[in-house]
Amino acid sequence: MFVEAGDKVNALEKAESRKNFCLQWMRATSPNRIASPTYPEIRDLLTNNTETAIIYWHLSPVSLTAFIITLDKFEVIATPVTDIFAKRNSHSLEKWLENWKTNYQSYCETGKQQSKESHPWRQSMTAQLPQLADILKIPEICTHLTNIQNLILIPHRDLHILPLDSLFLPPFFTEAVTDTRKSKIRTITRLPSAQIAIEQQQQTPRKIAPNSMLMVEHSQGKSGLKFTQIEAAAIKQINQTNCASNATTKTAIIEALKANSGIFHYAGHAYHNTEKSENSALLLGTGEELTLIDILKLKLVNYYLVCLSACETGITKKGELIDEFVGLASGFLPETNYVISTLWRAEERSSAFLMIYFYQLWKQGIQPPEALQQAKDWLRELTNGKLGEWYAGELLPLLRNAEFDNKVEILFSCGIDASILQENLATIDEKPYEHPYYWAAFNITGNG
């Protein structure tokens, strides 16, 4: 209504106010709660930063609105609801979301005896994401991103569950759009609301030691996830951490979270509760669950990064809220600077590779948003030959110096994998993880 009247500032402020009202229960005990920000306060997030833009979506019964905020411009792209939600329109957002959700649910229910790789949800992803980009008018949005290198995305409602980050990056970008933008996007972060970013900026900057990490691994012992073990062991070596947790019970892990600081890395299983998002949980080795409700009770003010390397940790659900979504990742904000999470049930092997490479980049001094983007780019372009070289030159040395269950067996297996990847000339140039299924699920939330 306000956009139609030409009052884009009031429209943005109303959208933000409504969003924060619906998120209020999550931050009810926060000692630093502030009033919902005004447009000037939102714009101040970009102070002295000409290379960053905020893209703020709002989905109403009337229209889907994209507010594009840079340091020197404020643009609005509004699409009438009749264009994006008309059921008779095969290219409507409603139809697209219906297909995406239905196919993903079917994918999750596919039994082990069936091939998930050939499932329609995965097979159609490379065609569906460009369709989504057109529906959301991403090419038009990008005409307002000249010389922008960093994006802050603030989704709304169902947009939270979608890999929006990938729509601004190759291979879904055309050369024409890239030329118009005149720069390459280096980082893309997400936020539940602008207020979260403001609260993060008000926190005292924290310094973390390179070996400051709490690692919780749930690989289900000898019969568990081989690459979860590899991921945990390699990352411990990269960070040279002395804070790896032997805690397995829920109580012990909560106490370890309270006692440690810096980085919390969870490698294992998680799930999203589609009925009540606050019951979404990280699954522990004891069979217990660390739920969103448990996380909300913790104030992890000493953590710079929380990395949830597990399935569906970034999925959000409307639940009992009127107008906004909350997922596991939201429970760590605004106290934590960054949260890495996933949007769907990611593949174990490729997820481990991406996470290990991310920590290698961070160890080199590259900050988490750019490190994650570079890790996703690396995985997407990785050939079998280059993967074999990485196995032999970087992964195996890390694992030889680590202590973990089944070490001899896993080292032997990885050595065989490296040889096969490098010696099979027929497939040496293939890119096994080029498909967006393997990398587009990962996103980073927070504003540092």
C-alpha positions as CSV (number, residue, x, y, z in Angstrom):
1,M,0.0,0.0,0.0
2,F,2.7,2.5,1.0
3,V,4.8,1.5,-2.1
4,E,1.9,2.1,-4.3
5,A,1.5,5.5,-2.8
6,G,5.1,6.3,-3.5
7,D,6.1,6.2,0.2
8,K,8.9,3.7,0.0
9,V,10.6,4.8,3.3
10,N,7.4,4.2,5.3
11,A,6.9,0.9,3.5
12,L,10.3,-0.3,4.5
13,E,9.9,0.8,8.1
14,K,6.5,-0.9,8.4
15,A,7.9,-4.1,6.9
16,E,10.8,-4.0,9.4
17,S,8.6,-3.3,12.3
18,R,6.2,-6.1,11.4
19,K,9.2,-8.5,11.0
20,N,10.6,-7.6,14.4
21,F,7.2,-7.9,16.1
22,C,7.0,-11.5,14.9
23,L,10.6,-12.2,15.9
24,Q,10.2,-10.6,19.3
25,W,9.6,-13.8,21.3
26,M,13.0,-15.1,20.2
27,R,14.8,-12.1,21.6
28,A,12.5,-11.5,24.6
29,T,15.3,-11.8,27.2
30,S,17.9,-9.8,25.3
31,P,19.2,-7.0,27.5
32,N,19.9,-4.8,24.5
33,R,16.5,-4.8,22.8
34,I,15.9,-1.7,20.8
35,A,13.0,-0.2,19.0
36,S,12.5,-1.3,15.4
37,P,14.9,0.8,13.3
38,T,14.0,3.7,11.0
39,Y,15.2,3.9,7.4
40,P,18.2,6.2,8.3
41,E,19.2,3.7,10.9
42,I,19.0,0.8,8.4
43,R,21.0,2.8,5.9
44,D,23.6,3.6,8.5
45,L,24.6,-0.1,8.3
46,L,26.3,0.9,5.1
47,T,28.2,3.9,6.5
48,N,31.4,4.5,4.6
49,N,30.8,1.3,2.6
50,T,30.2,2.1,-1.0
51,E,30.7,-1.6,-2.1
52,T,27.9,-3.1,-0.1
53,A,24.1,-3.2,-0.8
54,I,21.1,-4.4,1.3
55,I,18.4,-6.3,-0.6
56,Y,15.3,-6.4,1.6
57,W,12.3,-8.4,0.5
58,H,8.7,-8.2,1.8
59,L,6.0,-10.5,0.7
60,S,2.4,-9.2,1.2
61,P,-1.0,-10.1,-0.1
62,V,-0.6,-7.2,-2.5
63,S,2.9,-7.6,-3.9
64,L,6.4,-8.9,-3.6
65,T,8.7,-5.9,-2.9
66,A,12.4,-5.7,-3.1
67,F,14.0,-2.7,-1.4
68,I,17.5,-2.1,-2.7
69,I,19.6,0.1,-0.4
70,T,23.1,1.3,-1.2
71,L,25.0,4.2,0.4
72,D,23.8,6.7,-2.1
73,K,20.5,5.2,-3.5
74,F,17.2,3.7,-2.4
75,E,15.4,1.8,-5.1
76,V,12.2,-0.3,-5.0
77,I,11.0,-3.0,-7.3
78,A,7.4,-4.1,-6.6
79,T,5.7,-7.0,-8.4
80,P,1.9,-7.1,-8.2
81,V,0.5,-10.2,-6.5
82,T,-1.5,-11.0,-9.6
83,D,1.8,-11.5,-11.5
84,I,3.6,-13.6,-9.0
85,F,0.8,-15.6,-7.3
86,A,-1.8,-16.3,-10.1
87,K,-2.3,-20.0,-9.9
88,R,-3.0,-20.2,-13.6
89,N,0.4,-18.7,-14.3
90,S,2.9,-21.5,-14.6
91,H,5.7,-19.0,-13.8
92,S,4.1,-17.7,-10.6
93,L,6.0,-17.7,-7.3
94,E,3.1,-19.6,-5.7
95,K,3.4,-22.4,-8.3
96,W,7.2,-22.4,-8.1
97,L,7.2,-22.7,-4.3
98,E,4.5,-25.4,-4.4
99,N,6.6,-27.5,-6.8
100,W,9.8,-26.9,-4.8
101,K,8.3,-27.9,-1.4
102,T,6.4,-30.9,-2.8
103,N,9.4,-32.2,-4.6
104,Y,11.7,-31.7,-1.7
105,Q,9.4,-33.5,0.7
106,S,9.2,-36.4,-1.8
107,Y,13.0,-36.3,-2.0
108,C,13.3,-36.6,1.8
109,E,11.0,-39.6,1.8
110,T,12.9,-41.4,-0.9
111,G,14.2,-44.8,0.5
112,K,17.8,-45.9,0.5
113,Q,17.1,-48.4,-2.3
114,Q,16.1,-45.5,-4.6
115,S,18.4,-43.2,-6.3
116,K,18.2,-39.7,-4.9
117,E,20.6,-38.3,-7.5
118,S,17.9,-38.9,-10.2
119,H,15.1,-37.5,-8.1
120,P,13.1,-34.7,-9.8
121,W,13.9,-32.2,-7.0
122,R,17.6,-32.5,-7.7
123,Q,17.3,-33.1,-11.4
124,S,15.2,-30.0,-12.0
125,M,17.3,-27.6,-9.7
126,T,19.5,-26.2,-12.5
127,A,16.3,-25.3,-14.5
128,Q,14.2,-24.1,-11.5
129,L,16.7,-21.6,-10.0
130,P,16.9,-19.5,-13.2
131,Q,13.1,-19.5,-13.2
132,L,13.1,-18.3,-9.6
133,A,15.6,-15.5,-10.6
134,D,13.2,-14.3,-13.3
135,I,10.2,-14.4,-10.9
136,L,12.1,-12.4,-8.3
137,K,13.4,-10.1,-11.0
138,I,17.0,-10.7,-10.0
139,P,18.4,-9.3,-13.3
140,E,16.5,-6.1,-12.8
141,I,17.7,-5.9,-9.2
142,C,21.3,-6.3,-10.4
143,T,21.0,-3.2,-12.6
144,H,21.1,-1.3,-9.4
145,L,24.2,-3.0,-8.1
146,T,26.9,-1.3,-10.1
147,N,30.3,-1.7,-8.5
148,I,28.7,-3.6,-5.6
149,Q,30.9,-6.5,-4.2
150,N,29.1,-7.4,-1.0
151,L,25.4,-8.2,-0.5
152,I,23.3,-8.4,2.6
153,L,20.1,-10.3,2.0
154,I,17.1,-9.9,4.3
155,P,14.4,-12.4,3.1
156,H,10.8,-12.7,4.1
157,R,8.5,-15.7,4.7
158,D,9.1,-18.5,2.2
159,L,12.0,-16.7,0.7
160,H,14.1,-17.8,3.8
161,I,14.1,-21.4,2.7
162,L,15.4,-20.7,-0.8
163,P,19.0,-20.5,-2.1
164,L,18.8,-16.8,-2.9
165,D,22.6,-16.4,-2.7
166,S,23.1,-18.6,-5.8
167,L,20.8,-16.4,-7.9
168,F,23.5,-13.6,-7.8
169,L,26.3,-15.8,-8.8
170,P,27.5,-18.0,-11.7
171,P,26.2,-20.2,-13.3
172,F,22.8,-18.5,-13.0
173,F,24.0,-15.1,-14.0
174,T,24.2,-14.1,-17.6
175,E,27.2,-12.3,-18.9
176,A,25.0,-9.3,-19.8
177,V,24.0,-8.9,-16.1
178,T,27.5,-9.4,-15.0
179,D,28.7,-6.7,-17.4
180,T,26.0,-4.3,-16.2
181,R,27.0,-4.8,-12.6
182,K,30.7,-4.2,-13.4
183,S,32.0,-6.1,-10.4
184,K,32.1,-9.6,-9.0
185,I,30.1,-10.3,-5.8
186,R,32.6,-11.4,-3.2
187,T,30.4,-12.0,-0.2
188,I,26.7,-12.7,0.4
189,T,25.4,-12.8,4.0
190,R,21.8,-13.1,5.3
191,L,20.0,-11.5,8.2
192,P,16.6,-12.2,9.8
193,S,16.0,-8.5,10.1
194,A,17.9,-5.2,10.0
195,Q,17.5,-4.9,13.7
196,I,19.7,-8.0,14.2
197,A,22.5,-6.3,12.3
198,I,22.2,-3.1,14.4
199,E,22.3,-5.1,17.6
200,Q,25.4,-7.0,16.4
201,Q,27.1,-3.7,15.6
202,Q,26.5,-2.5,19.2
203,Q,28.3,-5.5,20.6
204,T,31.9,-5.1,21.8
205,P,34.2,-6.5,19.1
206,R,35.5,-9.9,20.1
207,K,38.9,-11.2,19.3
208,I,39.4,-15.0,19.0
209,A,42.5,-17.1,19.3
210,P,43.2,-19.4,16.3
211,N,42.7,-22.5,18.4
212,S,39.6,-21.3,20.2
213,M,37.0,-23.9,19.1
214,L,34.4,-26.2,20.6
215,M,33.9,-29.2,18.3
216,V,30.9,-31.5,18.7
217,E,30.7,-34.4,16.4
218,H,27.9,-36.9,16.0
219,S,29.1,-39.6,13.5
220,Q,27.3,-42.5,15.2
221,G,30.5,-44.4,16.0
222,K,32.0,-47.1,13.8
223,S,28.8,-47.5,11.8
224,G,28.4,-43.7,11.4
225,L,29.3,-41.1,8.9
226,K,32.8,-41.6,7.6
227,F,33.1,-38.1,6.2
228,T,31.7,-36.5,9.3
229,Q,34.7,-38.1,11.1
230,I,37.0,-36.8,8.4
231,E,35.6,-33.3,8.6
232,A,35.9,-33.1,12.4
233,A,39.4,-34.5,12.4
234,A,40.7,-32.3,9.6
235,I,39.2,-29.1,11.1
236,K,40.7,-29.8,14.5
237,Q,44.1,-30.0,12.9
238,I,43.6,-26.8,10.9
239,N,42.7,-24.9,14.0
240,Q,45.1,-26.8,16.3
241,T,42.3,-26.8,18.8
242,N,42.5,-28.1,22.3
243,C,38.8,-27.5,22.9
244,A,37.4,-30.5,21.1
245,S,34.6,-31.8,23.3
246,N,34.3,-35.3,24.6
247,A,30.8,-34.4,25.9
248,T,28.1,-36.5,24.5
249,T,25.1,-35.8,26.7
250,K,22.9,-32.8,26.2
251,T,23.7,-31.4,29.7
252,A,27.4,-31.8,29.1
253,I,27.3,-30.1,25.7
254,I,25.3,-27.2,27.1
255,E,27.9,-26.7,29.8
256,A,30.7,-26.9,27.3
257,L,29.0,-24.2,25.2
258,K,28.8,-22.0,28.2
259,A,32.5,-22.6,29.2
260,N,34.1,-22.2,25.8
261,S,34.3,-19.3,23.2
262,G,35.3,-18.4,19.7
263,I,34.0,-21.1,17.4
264,F,31.4,-23.7,17.8
265,H,31.4,-26.4,15.1
266,Y,28.8,-29.1,15.0
267,A,29.3,-31.9,12.6
268,G,26.5,-34.5,12.4
269,H,22.8,-34.7,12.0
270,A,20.0,-32.2,12.4
271,Y,16.4,-31.8,11.4
272,H,13.8,-29.2,11.0
273,N,10.4,-29.6,12.7
274,T,7.9,-28.5,10.1
275,E,5.1,-28.2,12.7
276,K,6.9,-26.2,15.4
277,S,10.2,-24.7,14.3
278,E,11.3,-24.1,18.0
279,N,11.5,-27.9,18.3
280,S,14.0,-28.2,15.4
281,A,17.2,-29.7,16.8
282,L,20.8,-30.9,16.5
283,L,20.8,-34.6,17.1
284,L,23.3,-35.9,19.7
285,G,25.1,-39.2,20.0
286,T,23.1,-40.2,23.1
287,G,19.8,-39.9,21.2
288,E,19.0,-36.6,22.8
289,E,18.3,-33.4,21.0
290,L,19.6,-29.9,21.4
291,T,16.6,-27.9,20.3
292,L,16.1,-24.3,19.2
293,I,14.4,-23.7,22.6
294,D,17.5,-24.9,24.3
295,I,19.7,-22.7,22.2
296,L,17.5,-19.6,22.8
297,K,18.2,-20.0,26.5
298,L,21.9,-19.7,26.0
299,K,23.5,-16.3,25.4
300,L,26.6,-17.2,23.5
301,V,28.1,-13.8,23.5
302,N,31.7,-15.1,23.3
303,Y,31.3,-16.9,20.0
304,Y,32.4,-15.3,16.8
305,L,31.3,-18.2,14.5
306,V,28.8,-21.0,14.9
307,C,29.1,-23.6,12.1
308,L,26.2,-26.0,11.8
309,S,27.5,-28.5,9.3
310,A,24.4,-30.6,9.3
311,C,21.2,-31.1,7.3
312,E,18.5,-28.5,7.2
313,T,20.0,-26.2,9.9
314,G,19.1,-23.1,7.9
315,I,15.5,-24.1,7.0
316,T,12.9,-21.9,8.5
317,K,9.2,-22.4,9.2
318,K,6.3,-20.1,9.9
319,G,5.1,-22.2,12.9
320,E,2.9,-20.2,15.2
321,L,4.3,-16.8,14.1
322,I,2.0,-14.6,12.1
323,D,4.3,-13.2,9.5
324,E,7.9,-14.4,9.8
325,F,10.1,-17.4,10.0
326,V,12.6,-18.7,12.6
327,G,15.1,-21.5,12.2
328,L,18.0,-23.1,14.2
329,A,20.5,-20.5,12.9
330,S,18.3,-17.7,14.3
331,G,18.7,-19.0,17.8
332,F,22.4,-17.9,17.9
333,L,21.7,-14.3,16.9
334,P,22.4,-11.5,17.6
335,E,25.0,-12.6,20.1
336,T,27.1,-14.6,17.6
337,N,28.7,-12.7,14.7
338,Y,28.2,-15.4,12.1
339,V,26.2,-18.6,11.7
340,I,26.8,-21.0,8.8
341,S,23.9,-23.4,8.1
342,T,22.3,-25.4,5.4
343,L,18.9,-25.3,3.5
344,W,18.5,-28.9,2.7
345,R,19.9,-32.4,3.3
346,A,23.3,-31.9,1.9
347,E,25.6,-34.7,0.7
348,E,28.1,-35.9,3.4
349,R,31.2,-36.1,1.3
350,S,31.0,-32.8,-0.5
351,S,29.9,-31.0,2.7
352,A,33.0,-32.2,4.5
353,F,35.2,-31.0,1.6
354,L,33.5,-27.6,1.6
355,M,33.8,-27.1,5.3
356,I,37.5,-28.2,5.5
357,Y,38.4,-25.8,2.6
358,F,36.5,-23.0,4.4
359,Y,38.6,-23.4,7.5
360,Q,41.7,-23.6,5.4
361,L,40.8,-20.2,3.9
362,W,39.8,-18.7,7.3
363,K,43.2,-19.9,8.7
364,Q,44.8,-17.8,6.0
365,G,43.1,-14.7,7.3
366,I,40.1,-14.6,4.9
367,Q,37.0,-13.6,6.9
368,P,34.0,-16.1,7.1
369,P,31.7,-14.5,4.5
370,E,34.4,-14.4,1.8
371,A,35.9,-17.7,2.9
372,L,32.5,-19.4,2.5
373,Q,31.9,-17.9,-0.9
374,Q,35.4,-18.9,-2.1
375,A,34.8,-22.5,-0.7
376,K,31.6,-22.8,-2.6
377,D,33.2,-21.5,-5.8
378,W,36.1,-24.0,-5.3
379,L,33.8,-26.9,-4.8
380,R,31.7,-26.0,-7.9
381,E,34.7,-25.8,-10.2
382,L,36.6,-28.7,-8.7
383,T,37.7,-31.4,-11.2
384,N,38.4,-35.0,-10.2
385,G,42.0,-34.4,-10.9
386,K,42.3,-31.3,-8.7
387,L,40.3,-33.1,-6.0
388,G,42.8,-36.0,-6.1
389,E,45.7,-33.5,-5.7
390,W,43.9,-31.9,-2.8
391,Y,43.3,-35.3,-1.2
392,A,47.0,-36.3,-1.5
393,G,48.6,-32.9,-0.8
394,E,46.3,-31.4,1.9
395,L,43.6,-33.7,3.3
396,L,45.7,-36.8,3.9
397,P,48.5,-34.9,5.8
398,L,45.9,-33.4,8.0
399,L,44.4,-36.8,8.8
400,R,47.7,-38.4,9.5
401,N,48.4,-36.0,12.3
402,A,44.9,-36.3,13.8
403,E,43.5,-38.8,16.3
404,F,40.1,-40.3,15.5
405,D,38.2,-43.6,15.3
406,N,38.9,-45.9,12.4
407,K,42.0,-43.8,11.5
408,V,43.9,-46.6,9.7
409,E,40.9,-47.7,7.7
410,I,39.9,-44.1,6.7
411,L,43.5,-43.2,5.7
412,F,43.7,-46.3,3.5
413,S,40.3,-45.5,1.9
414,C,41.2,-41.8,1.3
415,G,44.5,-42.9,-0.3
416,I,42.7,-45.2,-2.7
417,D,40.2,-42.4,-3.5
418,A,43.1,-40.0,-4.3
419,S,44.7,-42.5,-6.7
420,I,41.5,-43.3,-8.5
421,L,40.7,-39.6,-9.0
422,Q,44.1,-38.8,-10.4
423,E,44.7,-41.9,-12.5
424,N,41.3,-42.3,-14.3
425,L,42.1,-40.1,-17.3
426,A,38.5,-40.6,-18.7
427,T,37.0,-38.7,-15.8
428,I,39.9,-36.5,-14.6
429,D,38.4,-33.3,-16.0
430,E,34.9,-33.9,-14.8
431,K,33.4,-31.6,-12.1
432,P,31.6,-33.9,-9.7
433,Y,30.2,-31.2,-7.5
434,E,29.2,-28.6,-10.2
435,H,25.5,-29.2,-9.6
436,P,24.0,-26.6,-7.1
437,Y,22.7,-29.4,-4.9
438,Y,26.2,-29.8,-3.5
439,W,27.1,-26.1,-2.7
440,A,24.0,-23.9,-2.9
441,A,22.6,-25.2,0.4
442,F,25.3,-23.4,2.5
443,N,24.7,-19.8,3.6
444,I,26.1,-17.5,6.2
445,T,23.9,-15.4,8.5
446,G,25.1,-12.3,10.4
447,N,26.8,-9.0,9.9
448,G,30.0,-9.4,11.8
